[in-house]
Amino acid sequence: MTYYAVNFCGRSIVLIGMMGAGKSSVGRCLRRRIHVALLDTDKIVASKSEMSVSELFAKHGEEEFRKLETEALRSLPTAQQAIVVTGGGIVLRKQNLELLKRLGVVIWLDGDEETLFQRASRSGKRPLLHGTNPRQAFAQMLKARLPLYAKAAYLRIDTSVLTDEEVAVAILSKLKRFARGAEEGPASATAS
């Protein structure tokens, strides 16, 4: 499948959502299907800082990480078609919302709170879940971020009961339907 057939405007697919939504895994599935570059803001930050995200949080704190995350987002090429995977808190900085939208079609990978928490807790590598009550911290983060994800996103996909491959197929299907409607004109885009 060619990327242009799915994304008529030739822009990137930008994945946002809470930790545990499956952004990295779905990004890899999308890359296998449409054969474009996969760019991950957390990996860019880790590479530039020469330390893992966990080490960066421990040594310099969340605010420094968020600053580097914004720099990473700003450094991404807007002309290159890619799949952009972001960290769950990328929406916390207002300036990032516009940067995300400029990069491409922003897709919010969502899920029910319990499923997201269970997935996020598995690795033990989530610095924001290392406090005394990770479940409560997760719930507070999710509550604060939900309106920001909604504001940034063009599409929302609930990943709660889907495999990563099913999520990738759902994304491509929705983008293809939208592209088909846009090519036929505004009336048909709203009719489907």
One Martini backbone bead per residue (centre of mass of N, CA, C, O) as a GRO file, in nm:
protein
  192
    1MET     BB    1   0.095   0.037   0.024
    2THR     BB    2   0.057   0.359  -0.032
    3TYR     BB    3   0.067   0.651   0.128
    4TYR     BB    4  -0.093   0.837  -0.063
    5ALA     BB    5  -0.356   0.663  -0.059
    6VAL     BB    6  -0.406   0.750   0.246
    7ASN     BB    7  -0.251   1.046   0.222
    8PHE     BB    8  -0.338   1.306   0.031
    9CYS     BB    9  -0.138   1.536   0.170
   10GLY     BB   10   0.151   1.415   0.248
   11ARG     BB   11   0.160   1.349   0.552
   12SER     BB   12   0.198   1.280   0.861
   13ILE     BB   13   0.186   1.047   1.126
   14VAL     BB   14   0.059   1.136   1.452
   15LEU     BB   15   0.121   1.002   1.773
   16ILE     BB   16  -0.098   1.009   2.048
   17GLY     BB   17  -0.089   0.954   2.407
   18MET     BB   18  -0.096   0.759   2.652
   19MET     BB   19   0.051   0.564   2.834
   20GLY     BB   20  -0.030   0.243   2.690
   21ALA     BB   21  -0.161   0.285   2.392
   22GLY     BB   22   0.072   0.202   2.154
   23LYS     BB   23   0.254   0.390   1.979
   24SER     BB   24   0.513   0.228   1.915
   25SER     BB   25   0.382  -0.031   1.805
   26VAL     BB   26   0.203   0.104   1.590
   27GLY     BB   27   0.431   0.244   1.441
   28ARG     BB   28   0.564  -0.021   1.343
   29CYS     BB   29   0.319  -0.123   1.184
   30LEU     BB   30   0.300   0.116   0.991
   31ARG     BB   31   0.581   0.093   0.868
   32ARG     BB   32   0.533  -0.189   0.740
   33ARG     BB   33   0.287  -0.089   0.556
   34ILE     BB   34   0.413   0.217   0.434
   35HIS     BB   35   0.721   0.281   0.417
   36VAL     BB   36   0.819   0.484   0.647
   37ALA     BB   37   0.939   0.672   0.865
   38LEU     BB   38   1.046   0.646   1.213
   39LEU     BB   39   0.963   0.879   1.470
   40ASP     BB   40   1.099   0.939   1.808
   41THR     BB   41   1.106   1.160   2.060
   42ASP     BB   42   1.238   0.994   2.287
   43LYS     BB   43   1.485   0.902   2.116
   44ILE     BB   44   1.589   1.180   2.050
   45VAL     BB   45   1.637   1.274   2.339
   46ALA     BB   46   1.827   1.043   2.424
   47SER     BB   47   2.042   1.096   2.208
   48LYS     BB   48   2.106   1.400   2.275
   49SER     BB   49   2.155   1.335   2.599
   50GLU     BB   50   2.285   1.050   2.653
   51MET     BB   51   2.003   0.935   2.780
   52SER     BB   52   1.759   0.820   2.930
   53VAL     BB   53   1.456   0.909   3.030
   54SER     BB   54   1.493   0.821   3.323
   55GLU     BB   55   1.764   0.967   3.368
   56LEU     BB   56   1.664   1.249   3.298
   57PHE     BB   57   1.455   1.270   3.520
   58ALA     BB   58   1.650   1.216   3.761
   59LYS     BB   59   1.866   1.452   3.693
   60HIS     BB   60   1.652   1.701   3.559
   61GLY     BB   61   1.363   1.647   3.510
   62GLU     BB   62   1.068   1.721   3.356
   63GLU     BB   63   1.122   2.005   3.240
   64GLU     BB   64   1.372   1.928   3.074
   65PHE     BB   65   1.236   1.716   2.905
   66ARG     BB   66   1.019   1.901   2.776
   67LYS     BB   67   1.219   2.082   2.633
   68LEU     BB   68   1.352   1.856   2.459
   69GLU     BB   69   1.088   1.765   2.326
   70THR     BB   70   1.035   2.029   2.174
   71GLU     BB   71   1.298   2.028   2.014
   72ALA     BB   72   1.242   1.763   1.869
   73LEU     BB   73   0.982   1.850   1.731
   74ARG     BB   74   1.108   2.099   1.583
   75SER     BB   75   1.325   1.912   1.415
   76LEU     BB   76   1.113   1.806   1.243
   77PRO     BB   77   1.020   1.736   0.930
   78THR     BB   78   0.749   1.855   0.731
   79ALA     BB   79   0.818   1.715   0.439
   80GLN     BB   80   0.837   1.443   0.573
   81GLN     BB   81   0.725   1.135   0.553
   82ALA     BB   82   0.582   1.000   0.859
   83ILE     BB   83   0.614   0.845   1.171
   84VAL     BB   84   0.505   0.990   1.479
   85VAL     BB   85   0.629   0.939   1.800
   86THR     BB   86   0.509   1.013   2.123
   87GLY     BB   87   0.482   1.134   2.418
   88GLY     BB   88   0.232   1.161   2.654
   89GLY     BB   89   0.329   1.481   2.736
   90ILE     BB   90   0.337   1.666   2.473
   91VAL     BB   91   0.059   1.834   2.538
   92LEU     BB   92   0.151   2.028   2.784
   93ARG     BB   93   0.255   2.211   2.560
   94LYS     BB   94   0.120   2.446   2.368
   95GLN     BB   95   0.333   2.458   2.134
   96ASN     BB   96   0.299   2.153   2.050
   97LEU     BB   97   0.024   2.153   1.913
   98GLU     BB   98   0.114   2.305   1.656
   99LEU     BB   99   0.349   2.121   1.577
  100LEU     BB  100   0.186   1.867   1.534
  101LYS     BB  101  -0.008   1.979   1.311
  102ARG     BB  102   0.225   2.053   1.110
  103LEU     BB  103   0.326   1.756   1.056
  104GLY     BB  104   0.014   1.631   1.070
  105VAL     BB  105  -0.182   1.368   1.142
  106VAL     BB  106  -0.354   1.353   1.439
  107ILE     BB  107  -0.342   1.061   1.656
  108TRP     BB  108  -0.546   0.924   1.908
  109LEU     BB  109  -0.449   0.700   2.150
  110ASP     BB  110  -0.678   0.519   2.329
  111GLY     BB  111  -0.835   0.425   2.652
  112ASP     BB  112  -0.891   0.268   2.915
  113GLU     BB  113  -0.757   0.324   3.215
  114GLU     BB  114  -0.683   0.033   3.306
  115THR     BB  115  -0.538  -0.057   3.052
  116LEU     BB  116  -0.324   0.164   3.043
  117PHE     BB  117  -0.201   0.108   3.319
  118GLN     BB  118  -0.117  -0.185   3.278
  119ARG     BB  119   0.071  -0.133   3.039
  120ALA     BB  120   0.256   0.090   3.173
  121SER     BB  121   0.350  -0.101   3.424
  122ARG     BB  122   0.517  -0.341   3.305
  123SER     BB  123   0.817  -0.218   3.267
  124GLY     BB  124   0.919   0.009   3.490
  125LYS     BB  125   1.006   0.279   3.285
  126ARG     BB  126   0.815   0.497   3.430
  127PRO     BB  127   0.885   0.784   3.593
  128LEU     BB  128   0.577   0.876   3.669
  129LEU     BB  129   0.540   0.571   3.830
  130HIS     BB  130   0.753   0.598   4.101
  131GLY     BB  131   0.571   0.642   4.321
  132THR     BB  132   0.356   0.565   4.584
  133ASN     BB  133   0.093   0.622   4.369
  134PRO     BB  134   0.057   0.529   4.051
  135ARG     BB  135  -0.250   0.518   4.003
  136GLN     BB  136  -0.313   0.810   4.085
  137ALA     BB  137  -0.116   0.950   3.895
  138PHE     BB  138  -0.240   0.845   3.637
  139ALA     BB  139  -0.525   0.962   3.671
  140GLN     BB  140  -0.432   1.259   3.680
  141MET     BB  141  -0.294   1.270   3.408
  142LEU     BB  142  -0.530   1.185   3.234
  143LYS     BB  143  -0.727   1.411   3.312
  144ALA     BB  144  -0.537   1.645   3.210
  145ARG     BB  145  -0.494   1.528   2.903
  146LEU     BB  146  -0.758   1.475   2.750
  147PRO     BB  147  -0.820   1.768   2.636
  148LEU     BB  148  -0.549   1.782   2.477
  149TYR     BB  149  -0.589   1.549   2.287
  150ALA     BB  150  -0.856   1.651   2.167
  151LYS     BB  151  -0.736   1.920   2.054
  152ALA     BB  152  -0.508   1.781   1.864
  153ALA     BB  153  -0.698   1.583   1.727
  154TYR     BB  154  -0.841   1.424   1.442
  155LEU     BB  155  -0.816   1.132   1.564
  156ARG     BB  156  -0.977   0.849   1.735
  157ILE     BB  157  -0.844   0.552   1.904
  158ASP     BB  158  -0.946   0.259   2.051
  159THR     BB  159  -0.714   0.018   2.213
  160SER     BB  160  -0.827  -0.177   2.433
  161VAL     BB  161  -0.925  -0.437   2.212
  162LEU     BB  162  -0.670  -0.403   2.033
  163THR     BB  163  -0.437  -0.460   1.829
  164ASP     BB  164  -0.182  -0.316   1.675
  165GLU     BB  165  -0.272  -0.400   1.390
  166GLU     BB  166  -0.567  -0.301   1.418
  167VAL     BB  167  -0.495  -0.007   1.460
  168ALA     BB  168  -0.346   0.038   1.196
  169VAL     BB  169  -0.585  -0.033   1.014
  170ALA     BB  170  -0.778   0.182   1.125
  171ILE     BB  171  -0.613   0.425   1.044
  172LEU     BB  172  -0.591   0.371   0.738
  173SER     BB  173  -0.894   0.357   0.686
  174LYS     BB  174  -0.970   0.643   0.780
  175LEU     BB  175  -0.777   0.794   0.589
  176LYS     BB  176  -0.892   0.681   0.325
  177ARG     BB  177  -1.181   0.782   0.358
  178PHE     BB  178  -1.105   1.078   0.375
  179ALA     BB  179  -0.955   1.102   0.107
  180ARG     BB  180  -1.190   1.020  -0.071
  181GLY     BB  181  -1.381   1.249   0.020
  182ALA     BB  182  -1.193   1.490  -0.055
  183GLU     BB  183  -1.175   1.424  -0.363
  184GLU     BB  184  -1.503   1.448  -0.404
  185GLY     BB  185  -1.579   1.637  -0.173
  186PRO     BB  186  -1.757   1.775   0.085
  187ALA     BB  187  -2.023   1.613   0.067
  188SER     BB  188  -1.890   1.321   0.077
  189ALA     BB  189  -1.730   1.357   0.343
  190THR     BB  190  -2.003   1.382   0.523
  191ALA     BB  191  -2.167   1.117   0.429
  192SER     BB  192  -1.973   0.876   0.568
   0.00000   0.00000   0.00000
